[in-house]
Amino acid sequence: MYDLARGVATRLTEGGSDESPVWSQDGGKIAYGAFDGKAHYVNVVPADRSSPPQLLLKGDAIMRHLDWSLDGHLVFTDFSPGFPFIRVYSATDNKVVPFASGAEARFSPDSKWIAYENNTGVLVQPFPGPGARLEISRGDGAQPTWARDGKQIFYITPDRKLMAVSFDPQHKLVGAPRVLFQTRIVAPNFFGTQYDVAADGRFLINSVPSNYSSPLTLITGWTAHLQR
């Protein structure tokens, strides 16, 4: 956890493979995915480190792309064999229910909608329902993120552009996508959400260096040995 005002980093976990951290809506706790080499977990730890991490979920498949609702539901991507599937865990009864085929789900600020991506692009759907899903990206898109007022949804295109779409939840109206700016994020989709937006409109983006390029290595003078 990094304190922007003081410039101080604090270690929250001791695991060797912890990722996908997400704040609870009240800022009091952080959930994250973990892997110990045998099983996958979703753990939760108080932001003030007043107690050690506690187990929420355990499974054989990867569980990532976490997000909390106002009332304690945790949405996540289940990477079981096949296309990823979105599931929702309830802290009230400790049950997990299916939501939709897709990944990278994010609750709206009022927790009444979930934006996510699947093989058709970015969609938004009422939570817990009922109601039809609405198309946001009108084509390929990933990493949906809500504006803090719930009136815009941002997403990333395959060529790493950051897009914005207006959204009227009351009338279920979706605006036309517009380009905000070009990014240098690590990967467009299924890599986890690599940016966030503050209440004042500032973006925090995980990006590669501007001079970064994938290296091409040429190996010479080698001899192939074939085994029969």
Secondary structure as a PSIPRED ss2 file (coil, helix, strand):
# PSIPRED VFORMAT (PSIPRED V4.0)

   1 M C   1.000  0.000  0.000
   2 Y E   0.000  0.000  1.000
   3 D E   0.000  0.000  1.000
   4 L C   1.000  0.000  0.000
   5 A C   1.000  0.000  0.000
   6 R C   1.000  0.000  0.000
   7 G C   1.000  0.000  0.000
   8 V E   0.000  0.000  1.000
   9 A E   0.000  0.000  1.000
  10 T C   1.000  0.000  0.000
  11 R C   1.000  0.000  0.000
  12 L C   1.000  0.000  0.000
  13 T C   1.000  0.000  0.000
  14 E C   1.000  0.000  0.000
  15 G C   1.000  0.000  0.000
  16 G C   1.000  0.000  0.000
  17 S C   1.000  0.000  0.000
  18 D E   0.000  0.000  1.000
  19 E E   0.000  0.000  1.000
  20 S E   0.000  0.000  1.000
  21 P E   0.000  0.000  1.000
  22 V E   0.000  0.000  1.000
  23 W E   0.000  0.000  1.000
  24 S C   1.000  0.000  0.000
  25 Q C   1.000  0.000  0.000
  26 D C   1.000  0.000  0.000
  27 G C   1.000  0.000  0.000
  28 G C   1.000  0.000  0.000
  29 K E   0.000  0.000  1.000
  30 I E   0.000  0.000  1.000
  31 A E   0.000  0.000  1.000
  32 Y E   0.000  0.000  1.000
  33 G E   0.000  0.000  1.000
  34 A E   0.000  0.000  1.000
  35 F E   0.000  0.000  1.000
  36 D C   1.000  0.000  0.000
  37 G C   1.000  0.000  0.000
  38 K C   1.000  0.000  0.000
  39 A C   1.000  0.000  0.000
  40 H E   0.000  0.000  1.000
  41 Y E   0.000  0.000  1.000
  42 V E   0.000  0.000  1.000
  43 N E   0.000  0.000  1.000
  44 V E   0.000  0.000  1.000
  45 V E   0.000  0.000  1.000
  46 P E   0.000  0.000  1.000
  47 A C   1.000  0.000  0.000
  48 D C   1.000  0.000  0.000
  49 R C   1.000  0.000  0.000
  50 S C   1.000  0.000  0.000
  51 S C   1.000  0.000  0.000
  52 P C   1.000  0.000  0.000
  53 P C   1.000  0.000  0.000
  54 Q E   0.000  0.000  1.000
  55 L E   0.000  0.000  1.000
  56 L E   0.000  0.000  1.000
  57 L E   0.000  0.000  1.000
  58 K E   0.000  0.000  1.000
  59 G E   0.000  0.000  1.000
  60 D C   1.000  0.000  0.000
  61 A C   1.000  0.000  0.000
  62 I E   0.000  0.000  1.000
  63 M E   0.000  0.000  1.000
  64 R E   0.000  0.000  1.000
  65 H E   0.000  0.000  1.000
  66 L E   0.000  0.000  1.000
  67 D E   0.000  0.000  1.000
  68 W E   0.000  0.000  1.000
  69 S C   1.000  0.000  0.000
  70 L C   1.000  0.000  0.000
  71 D C   1.000  0.000  0.000
  72 G C   1.000  0.000  0.000
  73 H E   0.000  0.000  1.000
  74 L E   0.000  0.000  1.000
  75 V E   0.000  0.000  1.000
  76 F E   0.000  0.000  1.000
  77 T E   0.000  0.000  1.000
  78 D E   0.000  0.000  1.000
  79 F E   0.000  0.000  1.000
  80 S C   1.000  0.000  0.000
  81 P C   1.000  0.000  0.000
  82 G C   1.000  0.000  0.000
  83 F C   1.000  0.000  0.000
  84 P C   1.000  0.000  0.000
  85 F E   0.000  0.000  1.000
  86 I E   0.000  0.000  1.000
  87 R E   0.000  0.000  1.000
  88 V E   0.000  0.000  1.000
  89 Y E   0.000  0.000  1.000
  90 S E   0.000  0.000  1.000
  91 A C   1.000  0.000  0.000
  92 T C   1.000  0.000  0.000
  93 D C   1.000  0.000  0.000
  94 N C   1.000  0.000  0.000
  95 K C   1.000  0.000  0.000
  96 V E   0.000  0.000  1.000
  97 V E   0.000  0.000  1.000
  98 P E   0.000  0.000  1.000
  99 F E   0.000  0.000  1.000
 100 A E   0.000  0.000  1.000
 101 S E   0.000  0.000  1.000
 102 G C   1.000  0.000  0.000
 103 A E   0.000  0.000  1.000
 104 E E   0.000  0.000  1.000
 105 A E   0.000  0.000  1.000
 106 R E   0.000  0.000  1.000
 107 F E   0.000  0.000  1.000
 108 S C   1.000  0.000  0.000
 109 P C   1.000  0.000  0.000
 110 D C   1.000  0.000  0.000
 111 S C   1.000  0.000  0.000
 112 K C   1.000  0.000  0.000
 113 W E   0.000  0.000  1.000
 114 I E   0.000  0.000  1.000
 115 A E   0.000  0.000  1.000
 116 Y E   0.000  0.000  1.000
 117 E E   0.000  0.000  1.000
 118 N E   0.000  0.000  1.000
 119 N C   1.000  0.000  0.000
 120 T C   1.000  0.000  0.000
 121 G E   0.000  0.000  1.000
 122 V E   0.000  0.000  1.000
 123 L E   0.000  0.000  1.000
 124 V E   0.000  0.000  1.000
 125 Q E   0.000  0.000  1.000
 126 P E   0.000  0.000  1.000
 127 F C   1.000  0.000  0.000
 128 P C   1.000  0.000  0.000
 129 G C   1.000  0.000  0.000
 130 P C   1.000  0.000  0.000
 131 G C   1.000  0.000  0.000
 132 A C   1.000  0.000  0.000
 133 R C   1.000  0.000  0.000
 134 L E   0.000  0.000  1.000
 135 E E   0.000  0.000  1.000
 136 I C   1.000  0.000  0.000
 137 S C   1.000  0.000  0.000
 138 R C   1.000  0.000  0.000
 139 G C   1.000  0.000  0.000
 140 D C   1.000  0.000  0.000
 141 G C   1.000  0.000  0.000
 142 A E   0.000  0.000  1.000
 143 Q E   0.000  0.000  1.000
 144 P E   0.000  0.000  1.000
 145 T E   0.000  0.000  1.000
 146 W E   0.000  0.000  1.000
 147 A C   1.000  0.000  0.000
 148 R C   1.000  0.000  0.000
 149 D C   1.000  0.000  0.000
 150 G C   1.000  0.000  0.000
 151 K C   1.000  0.000  0.000
 152 Q E   0.000  0.000  1.000
 153 I E   0.000  0.000  1.000
 154 F E   0.000  0.000  1.000
 155 Y E   0.000  0.000  1.000
 156 I E   0.000  0.000  1.000
 157 T C   1.000  0.000  0.000
 158 P C   1.000  0.000  0.000
 159 D C   1.000  0.000  0.000
 160 R C   1.000  0.000  0.000
 161 K E   0.000  0.000  1.000
 162 L E   0.000  0.000  1.000
 163 M E   0.000  0.000  1.000
 164 A E   0.000  0.000  1.000
 165 V E   0.000  0.000  1.000
 166 S E   0.000  0.000  1.000
 167 F E   0.000  0.000  1.000
 168 D E   0.000  0.000  1.000
 169 P C   1.000  0.000  0.000
 170 Q C   1.000  0.000  0.000
 171 H C   1.000  0.000  0.000
 172 K C   1.000  0.000  0.000
 173 L E   0.000  0.000  1.000
 174 V E   0.000  0.000  1.000
 175 G C   1.000  0.000  0.000
 176 A C   1.000  0.000  0.000
 177 P C   1.000  0.000  0.000
 178 R E   0.000  0.000  1.000
 179 V E   0.000  0.000  1.000
 180 L E   0.000  0.000  1.000
 181 F E   0.000  0.000  1.000
 182 Q E   0.000  0.000  1.000
 183 T C   1.000  0.000  0.000
 184 R C   1.000  0.000  0.000
 185 I E   0.000  0.000  1.000
 186 V C   1.000  0.000  0.000
 187 A C   1.000  0.000  0.000
 188 P C   1.000  0.000  0.000
 189 N C   1.000  0.000  0.000
 190 F C   1.000  0.000  0.000
 191 F C   1.000  0.000  0.000
 192 G C   1.000  0.000  0.000
 193 T C   1.000  0.000  0.000
 194 Q C   1.000  0.000  0.000
 195 Y E   0.000  0.000  1.000
 196 D E   0.000  0.000  1.000
 197 V E   0.000  0.000  1.000
 198 A C   1.000  0.000  0.000
 199 A C   1.000  0.000  0.000
 200 D C   1.000  0.000  0.000
 201 G C   1.000  0.000  0.000
 202 R C   1.000  0.000  0.000
 203 F E   0.000  0.000  1.000
 204 L E   0.000  0.000  1.000
 205 I E   0.000  0.000  1.000
 206 N C   1.000  0.000  0.000
 207 S E   0.000  0.000  1.000
 208 V C   1.000  0.000  0.000
 209 P C   1.000  0.000  0.000
 210 S C   1.000  0.000  0.000
 211 N C   1.000  0.000  0.000
 212 Y C   1.000  0.000  0.000
 213 S C   1.000  0.000  0.000
 214 S C   1.000  0.000  0.000
 215 P C   1.000  0.000  0.000
 216 L C   1.000  0.000  0.000
 217 T C   1.000  0.000  0.000
 218 L C   1.000  0.000  0.000
 219 I C   1.000  0.000  0.000
 220 T C   1.000  0.000  0.000
 221 G C   1.000  0.000  0.000
 222 W C   1.000  0.000  0.000
 223 T C   1.000  0.000  0.000
 224 A C   1.000  0.000  0.000
 225 H C   1.000  0.000  0.000
 226 L C   1.000  0.000  0.000
 227 Q C   1.000  0.000  0.000
 228 R C   1.000  0.000  0.000
